[in-house]
Amino acid sequence: MENINQRKSHFKPVEELEFTDDYMFGYVMRNPEICKELLERLLKIKIERLEYPELQKSISPYYEAKGVRLDVYVKDSDKVFDIEIQNGRKSNIGKRTRYYQSMIDIDNLLKGASYTSLNESYVIFLCTFDPFEKGLPHYTFKTRCLQDSEVDIKDGAIKEIFNATAYATEEDVEISAFLKYIDSKEATDDFTDKINHIVELAKINEKFKGDYLAMNIRETDIYEEGRNDGIALGIAQGAEQAKIETARNLLNMNLSLEQVVQGTGLSLEIVEELAKEQESQNQ
């Protein structure tokens, strides 16, 4: 059985954290200059003014809805950006980008905007693997007409997915250097040097280490609370099942319904259902 020490071992020691680890990625992208420069390099656009990055933003439009937690959620004057780091091979990446983009739109509409004034939105996945196995370093998806690819529906929804493993085939030197840093952790230009410097300083920063430890403890507590609740539920369900099996045995011994109720503690309604079940099986 997994114990608490085994669970803690799932968290990397702070000294081993890399830019591609969720917590470190969020920390680095908290720097507005880094975040702005990254977006401009990857998308080849000029960002007028970038609002301070909002990390791990949760969007849930109403109580029953499945919410989404975005890694880095930032805006400029007329665009919205969600930047996600993707470690390890994950399935349904297309459906996930679709859902993220829909939640971004809902988040904007909940603030009172008309759908006609929805900002252009980018969902950006930085992958440490090739999600489509086509060997491309960069996949861009926009809504186009199948009958005529020149017809653009102009919905403003753009999905940019980067494959770090193919950095060597990326013709843009700035993008290539960044993807190489993700893939090999080797900084080869000024921008990746700046990122790497922030990463290394963070690992010796006492506040960063304290915050990282506190996050790990909080997540471990949540895990343990859920695990203990699950164990308690399992025990209760097991005890109930044992009572039902005992009731079936007593019914097979031709005891009365009242005697079975007294012997098991089950309700009369449950015992009656069990009796009907056994009667139908015996016919």
C-alpha positions in Angstrom: 0.0 0.0 0.0 1.3 3.5 -0.9 2.3 5.4 2.2 2.8 9.2 2.7 6.6 9.0 2.1 6.0 7.3 -1.2 3.6 10.0 -2.2 6.0 12.8 -1.3 8.7 11.1 -3.5 6.5 12.0 -6.5 7.6 15.7 -6.0 11.0 16.7 -7.4 13.5 18.1 -5.0 13.7 21.8 -5.6 17.3 21.5 -6.8 16.2 19.2 -9.7 13.4 21.5 -11.0 13.7 22.6 -14.6 11.9 25.2 -16.7 9.5 22.5 -18.1 8.2 21.6 -14.6 4.8 23.1 -14.0 5.8 25.0 -10.9 9.0 26.4 -12.3 7.3 27.2 -15.6 4.7 29.2 -13.8 7.3 31.0 -11.7 9.4 32.0 -14.8 6.4 33.2 -16.7 5.4 35.4 -13.8 8.0 37.7 -15.2 6.0 40.0 -17.6 9.1 40.8 -19.8 9.9 37.1 -20.3 6.3 36.2 -21.0 5.9 39.1 -23.5 9.2 38.3 -25.3 8.2 34.6 -25.5 4.9 35.3 -27.0 6.4 37.8 -29.5 9.1 35.2 -30.5 6.7 32.3 -30.9 3.9 34.1 -32.6 5.8 36.7 -34.5 3.5 39.5 -33.4 4.0 42.7 -31.5 2.3 42.9 -28.2 1.4 46.5 -27.2 0.8 45.9 -23.5 0.8 42.7 -21.5 -1.3 42.4 -18.4 0.6 40.8 -15.5 0.4 37.0 -16.0 -2.3 35.2 -14.2 -1.0 31.8 -13.1 -3.1 28.7 -12.7 -6.2 30.6 -13.5 -9.4 28.6 -12.8 -12.4 29.1 -15.0 -15.7 27.4 -14.2 -18.7 29.3 -15.7 -21.3 27.7 -13.4 -21.5 25.2 -10.6 -22.2 22.1 -12.6 -19.6 22.8 -15.3 -16.2 21.1 -15.6 -13.7 23.8 -14.8 -10.3 24.3 -16.3 -7.1 25.4 -14.7 -4.8 27.3 -17.1 -1.0 27.4 -16.6 -0.5 31.0 -17.7 -3.3 33.3 -18.8 -2.4 36.7 -20.1 -3.9 39.5 -22.2 -2.9 42.5 -24.2 -5.2 45.1 -25.6 -7.0 42.9 -28.2 -5.7 39.3 -27.6 -5.9 36.6 -25.0 -3.2 34.0 -24.5 -3.2 30.7 -22.7 0.3 29.1 -22.5 0.5 25.5 -21.4 3.6 23.3 -20.8 3.0 19.7 -21.8 5.3 17.0 -20.3 4.9 13.4 -21.4 2.6 12.1 -24.0 -1.0 13.0 -23.4 -4.0 11.9 -25.4 -6.8 14.0 -26.8 -4.6 17.1 -27.1 -7.0 18.5 -29.8 -10.1 18.1 -27.6 -8.2 19.7 -24.7 -7.3 22.8 -26.8 -10.9 23.1 -27.9 -12.1 23.0 -24.3 -9.5 25.5 -23.1 -10.4 27.9 -25.9 -14.2 27.6 -25.1 -13.5 28.3 -21.5 -11.5 31.4 -22.3 -14.4 32.7 -24.5 -16.9 32.0 -21.7 -14.7 33.8 -19.2 -14.7 36.9 -21.4 -18.4 36.7 -22.0 -19.1 36.4 -18.3 -17.5 39.8 -17.8 -20.4 41.3 -19.8 -18.8 41.4 -23.3 -20.8 40.7 -26.4 -19.7 37.8 -28.5 -19.0 40.3 -31.3 -16.3 41.8 -29.2 -14.5 38.6 -28.2 -10.7 39.0 -28.3 -8.6 37.0 -30.7 -7.5 34.0 -28.6 -4.4 31.8 -28.7 -4.1 28.5 -27.0 -0.3 27.6 -27.0 1.0 24.2 -26.1 4.7 23.8 -25.5 5.2 20.1 -25.8 8.3 18.0 -24.8 7.1 15.4 -27.4 5.6 15.3 -30.9 1.8 15.1 -30.3 1.0 14.3 -33.9 4.1 12.3 -34.8 4.7 14.2 -38.1 8.1 15.5 -37.2 7.1 19.2 -37.4 8.5 21.6 -34.8 5.3 23.8 -35.0 1.7 23.1 -35.8 -0.8 26.0 -36.3 -4.5 25.4 -36.4 -7.2 27.8 -37.6 -10.7 27.3 -38.8 -10.8 27.0 -42.5 -13.4 26.0 -45.2 -12.8 22.5 -46.5 -14.2 23.4 -49.9 -11.9 26.4 -50.3 -9.0 26.8 -47.9 -8.7 30.5 -48.7 -12.1 31.1 -47.0 -11.4 32.1 -43.4 -14.3 32.1 -41.0 -12.5 34.7 -38.9 -13.5 33.4 -35.5 -10.3 34.6 -34.0 -9.5 31.2 -32.4 -5.9 30.0 -33.0 -4.1 27.0 -31.6 -0.3 26.9 -31.7 1.4 23.6 -30.7 5.1 23.4 -30.5 7.1 20.2 -30.6 10.5 20.7 -28.8 11.9 17.4 -30.1 12.1 18.8 -33.6 14.0 22.0 -32.8 16.7 21.2 -35.3 14.3 21.5 -38.2 12.8 24.8 -37.1 13.9 27.5 -39.6 13.3 30.4 -37.3 16.4 30.7 -35.2 14.7 32.3 -32.2 12.0 29.6 -32.0 14.6 26.9 -32.6 16.8 28.1 -29.7 13.8 28.2 -27.4 12.6 24.7 -28.4 16.2 23.4 -28.0 16.2 24.8 -24.5 13.0 22.9 -23.7 14.3 19.7 -25.2 17.9 19.7 -24.0 18.0 22.4 -21.2 20.8 24.0 -23.1 20.7 27.8 -23.4 22.1 29.0 -26.7 20.9 32.6 -27.0 20.3 35.7 -24.9 16.6 34.8 -24.3 17.2 31.3 -23.1 20.1 32.5 -21.0 17.7 34.9 -19.3 15.3 32.0 -18.6 18.0 29.7 -17.4 19.3 32.4 -15.1 15.9 32.8 -13.5 15.6 29.1 -13.1 18.9 28.7 -11.4 18.4 31.7 -9.1 14.9 30.4 -8.1 16.4 27.1 -6.9 18.5 28.9 -4.3 15.9 31.5 -3.4 14.5 30.8 0.1 11.0 32.2 -0.6 10.7 30.1 -3.8 11.8 27.0 -1.9 9.4 27.7 0.9 6.5 28.3 -1.5 7.3 25.1 -3.4 7.4 23.1 -0.2 4.2 24.6 1.0 2.5 23.7 -2.3 3.7 20.1 -2.1 2.5 19.8 1.5 -0.9 21.3 0.5 -1.3 18.9 -2.4 -0.2 15.9 -0.3 -2.7 16.9 2.3 -5.5 17.1 -0.3 -4.4 13.7 -1.7 -4.3 12.1 1.8 -7.7 13.5 2.7 -9.2 12.1 -0.5 -7.4 8.8 0.0 -8.7 8.5 3.5 -12.2 9.3 2.5 -11.9 6.7 -0.2 -10.7 4.1 2.3 -13.5 4.9 4.7 -16.1 4.7 1.8 -14.6 1.3 0.8 -14.8 0.0 4.3 -18.4 1.1 4.6 -19.3 -0.5 1.2 -17.5 -3.7 2.2 -19.4 -3.9 5.4 -22.7 -3.4 3.7 -21.8 -6.1 1.1 -21.0 -8.5 3.9 -24.4 -7.9 5.5 -26.1 -8.6 2.1 -24.2 -11.9 1.7 -25.1 -12.9 5.3 -28.8 -12.1 4.6 -28.7 -14.2 1.5 -27.3 -17.1 3.5 -30.0 -16.7 6.2 -32.7 -16.6 3.6 -31.4 -19.8 2.1 -31.8 -21.3 5.7 -35.5 -20.4 5.4 -35.4 -17.8 8.2 -38.2 -15.3 8.3 -37.7 -11.8 6.9 -37.9 -10.4 10.4 -35.2 -12.8 11.7 -32.9 -11.8 8.8 -33.4 -8.1 9.6 -32.5 -8.7 13.2 -29.5 -10.8 12.3 -28.0 -8.4 9.8 -29.2 -4.9 10.7 -30.4 -4.4 7.1 -33.7 -2.6 6.5 -36.8 -4.7 5.8 -37.0 -3.2 2.3 -33.5 -4.5 1.4 -34.2 -7.9 2.8 -37.5 -8.1 0.9 -35.7 -7.3 -2.3 -33.1 -10.0 -1.6 -35.9 -12.5 -1.0 -37.6 -11.6 -4.3 -34.2 -11.9 -6.1 -33.6 -15.4 -4.7 -37.2 -16.5 -5.3 -36.8 -15.5 -9.0 -33.5 -17.3 -9.3 -35.0 -20.5 -7.8 -37.9 -20.6 -10.3 
